């Protein structure tokens, strides 16, 4: 354990800290954008227009410009790593790290998978040379066919061609994790849909066996909106103990709820998602405490926009005399969201990182649309963001 620390008081309502990095013009732009997101009909119409006009040569340039100046500017760092440098440096000034997330989706060819692998390797190289970038990250669907992952997860027999593809997928994952290990960079493997997750878990644990013997390098992701999420985490820890490796865990609630429930209903199997938000929150918080109790063999990242979960973890660390700067524990939020959590935690001395998506504007549109829809939905947070930004604008006017 670390040396005891003085009690730290966290106040997530302090907008002067939350928006310290934002100019008045930034706040006005954000105020307008989150105000728009408060209207589902506008978001639906905008989403339809973006998808339609990006597909038309004569409207694509204008649409691209509008997207870049609105959603892209709010939620992404740029089109390539160099574009992201100003954001990385600005966040670092406030004690916040960056997780570069190459957010191009929908690759379906071997050439596309190799391009994505090469780009993730570049983020690992970059992280190795920049202390402000504590993690690399990748989605297995960015480097592997979705249908193949589905087949492997179901334990169905693979054809000779599929066997060859599966070997290539394993080699790509190995290249990424090996590069992270040798360069001293920790790497997240993101969670995805339940029906492909077994294949992803297999890859993650194979990599942990190879590279997590001295410390946690490879982190698997656990989605606590799954009914079995907490149990899977516990089983992973027991497995890690048996193997003599450190468990790396990124804890999230999850991002595929509607899709999961629709598929379960359509195919007639039990809904894999928690029955309600209360149970999800309970399991998420239990997962935080489970990892904290085993911190000598676990390194973990609390990927959450939930204020109560962040407070619980921060307070529990204090109670156990674990220093805020302990490298085994990170908080993480998405860039462009929940600055009141990220900046106040960092100000109090905790290790915080922002997921910073990047990639060509056209290619990250699916990601941006999900962000807009998530913020607009009942479970989203556009109202909260809008309210906090409004409060900071009023505070600045009174100065």
N, C-alpha and C positions, 0 to 999 in steps of 0.2 A: 504493500500500500504506500501511497505518497504521504508526505508530511501533512499534518492537519492544517487547514486553512481557516481564515476568518469567515464567519457567515456572510454570504453574498445575497443581497436583495435584488430580485429580478422584477422589473416593471415593464411588461410588454406594451403598456399603453403610452410609453414615452415616445411620442412621435418626433421629438427633436433629435433623438438618437436614431430612430428607425429610418428617417429620411435625410440624415446629415449629408449623404453623398449626392442628393438630388438638388438641382437648381430650381428656381421658381418656374422656369419654362418646363422642366421635366415634370414637375408636380401637376401643372396645368394639363399637359398631354396625358399623363396617367389618370387624372381626374376625369377627363373626357372619355378615355378608353374604357375604364371600369364602369363609368356611368352608362355607356352603351351596352356593356355586358350585363347590366341589370335588366335588360329587356330581351327576353328569349326570342321574341319575334324578329327583332333586329338582327340578332346573332344568326338565326336560321336563314334569314334573307341574305345576309352578308356572306355566309358560308356557301350558299347556293351560287351567288354571283361570282365569288372567288373561284370556285371550281369550274364554273362555266366559262368565264372570261380568260382564265389562264390557258384554256384549251384552244382559244381562238387567236391566231397570229396577229390580227390587227388590234386586239384589246389587251393582249398579254403584257406588253411593256408598261402600260398605265397601271394595270392591276398589280403587277410586280412592284412598281414604285409605291403604290398605296399600302400594300402588305408590308413592304420593307419599313416604311415610316410609321407603321402602327403596331401590329402584333409582333412583327419580327424585331423591331427595336425594343419592345417591352420584354420579350421572352427569350431572345437569342443574343449571342455575343458577336456574331458576324458570319461571313460566308466561309472563312477558313481560320486557321489558328492565329495567323498574324492579325487578322481583323479583331480577334478576341483580346489582344494584348491590353488595350486601354481599359477594358472592363476588369481584366485580371488584376491590373495594377491598382485600379481604383478600389476594388474590394479589399486588396491586400493592405491598403492604407488604413482600413478599419478593422484589421485583424481577421478578415474572412478569406478562406481559401476558395479555390475554384476547382470544379471537376469538369473537365472538358468532355462533352457528350456529343459525338458525331451523330446527328439525328436524321440522317438520310434513311428513308424507309423504302420498302418495296423492291429491294434487289431480288432478282430471281435467277440470275445466271452465275456461272462459275467466275466469269470475269468481274461481275459486280461484287461477288463475295470477296474476291481477292482485293479489289479496290478498297472495300471497307476495312479488310484486315490491315492493309498497308496504312490506311489513315489512322486506325487505332494505334498501330505501332508508332506513328508519328506523335500521337498524344502521349504515349509512354515515354518516348525520347524527350519530349518537351517537359513532362512532369519531372523527369530525372534531373533536369537542369534548373527547375524553378520551384523553390521551397513553397511558394504560394499555391502550388497545384499538388495536393496531397494524395490524390487518387486518380487512376484511369478507370474507364468503364466501357463495357460493350454489351450489346444484345446478341444473343446467339442467333436470332433470326436475321441479323444483319450479315451473318457469315455462313448461313446454312439454310437449305430449303425447308419451309414450314412443314410441308407434307412429309418430309423425311423425319423430322423431329416428332411428328405425330405418330408415325409408324413405329419408330424406335420406342417411344413412350408406351405404346400399346403392346410392345413385345411381339409384334407381327413379324413374320419372316420377310427378310429383305431379298430383293433380286440381286444378281451379281453387280449390276450397275449401281444399285442403292448401297450395297456393301462398300463399293469403291468410293461413293460420295461420303459415306459415314466416316471412312478412314480419313478422307480429306478434311472433313469438319473437325475431327479430333486433332488433326495436325495443325489446323489453323488456331484452335483454342490453345493448344500446347505452345505454339509460337508466341502468342500474346502473353500467356502467363509466365513462360520462361523469360521473355524479355523483361517483364515487370520484375521478376525475381532478381535477375542479374543487375538490373539498374536501380534496385532499391525502391521500387514504386509499388504501392498497394493497388489492387485491381478488383473492381466490382463486376460480377456477372449478374446482370439484371434478371429479374423474374418475369415470366410471361404467362400465357394462358395455361390453365390447369392441365389441358389435354396434351400439351407439349412439355410440361415442366419436368416430368420424370427424366426425359433425355437430358435436359439442361442440368438437373441435379446430378445426374451421373457424371457429366463432364466436369462439373464444379468439384465434386468429391475426388475424382481422379487427379485433378490439378492440386487440390489440397494435400493429397497424399505425397505428391512430389515436391511441393514448394512451401508447405506450411509447417515444416518440421522445426525450424528455429524461431519462427514468428508468423503471425498471420499476414500473408501476402495476398492470397486469393480469398475473396469474400463472396459467399453465396447470398441470395436475397430471399427473405421470408415474408410472404404476404399474409398479414394477420386478419385480413377480411375473409380468408379461407377458414372454414370450420376446423380444418385439421392443421392450420398454420402453426399454432403453438406446439402441438404434438410433434410436428415435423422438425421444429427447432430443437426440441428436447432430444429427439432421436438422433439428430445431427451431432449434438454435443456428446451423447453417449458413444456414437461412432468415432468421433474425433479422439475421445479418451482411449478407446480400444486401439486406435491406429497410432497413438502417440503424437498427434499433430494438434496445432492450434486451430480453433474454429474462428473463421472470419465471417461475420454476419451483418448484413444490412437489413434493418427491420423497417418495413413499410406497411401501410394498410392495404393498398392494392389499387389497380387501375382498370380492371376489366369486368366490373360487376354486372353491368347490363348484358354484355356479350355472354358472360358465363351463365347467367340465369336463362337467357333465351335458348342457348344451346342445350342446357339440361332439360328444359321443358320440351324442346323439339325432339330430343332423342330419348326422353323418358328415363333419365337417371336422376338420382337425388341432387338437389341444388347444393353445390359445393361452397356457397357463400353464407356468411354468418346471417342468422335470422334478423338481426337488427344492429343499429349503430352501437348501442350500449354493449352488446356482447363483443363486438369488434374492438371497441375501446378497452374493455376489460382485458381481452387477450393481448392486445398490443402492449398495454402497460405491464401485464404479467411477463411478457417477453423481455421488456426492458430490464425488469428486476431480475429475471432469470439469468440474463447475461451479466448483469452487474455483480450478482452473487458469485459468479464464476470467472471473474475478470482476470484471474491468473492464467486461464487457459482460453479466454475468449477476447477478441477485439471486435468492437461493433460500432455501427453507425446508426443513429436514430434518424431515419429519413421521414420527417413528419412536419406537417403544418399545423399540428394540434397544440395549442398553448398548454393545455393541462398535462399532456404527455411530456412536453419539454420541461415544465416546472417539476413534475414528478422526478424525472431523471436528474435534473440539476440538484434538487433538494436531497435525493437519495445519495448522490455523490458526496454532498457535504456531510451527511450523516455518517457515511463510511470513511470520512477523511480522505477521499480521493480528490486530488487536485483538479481544478477545471482544465488545466493544460495537459492532463494525462493523455498520452498519444493513443491509448487503446480505445478511447471513447470520442466519437464525433457526433455532432448534430448536422443535419443537412436539409436544405430547402431548395426549391427550384428558383432559378433566377427570374426576377420580375414578380415574385410572389412572397408574401410573409416577411417583408423586410423588418417589420416590428419584432419578429422573433429572432431572425438572424443577427441583426445589428445589436440588439440589446443583449443577446447571449454573448456575442463577441466582445462587447464593451465590458461585460462582467468577467471576461477572461476565459470563457469556454471555447473549445475547438469547434469551429463552424465552417462549413463549406457550402457553396452554392453550386448546384448542377447548372452548367452553362451550355445549353444546346448550341450547335453551330452547323452550318452547311449551306449550300446554295439555296436561295430563297424559294425557288420552285419546289425543290426537293424536300424542304422541311415544312411545307404547307400542311401535310397531314398532322404533324405534331402541333402546329399552331392552331389548327381547327380544334384539336382535342383540348388544348388549353382554354380556348374561348368557350367551348361547350362545358368544360368542367367548372369554370368560374361562373357560368350562367346558371348551372343546375342548382337545385335546392341544396345539395350537399357541397356545393362550391363555395366560393368566398368573395365574389365580387362586391357584395354589400359591405363586408368587413373591410376590404381594401379601400373601397370608395369612402367609407366613413372615416378611416384613419387618415387618408389623404386630405379629406375635407378639413379635418381637425388641424392638420399641420399647416394647411393654407391659411386658416383663420389665425393660428398662433403666430405665423410670420407677419400677417397684416397688423397685428397688435404690437409688434416690436417697436 
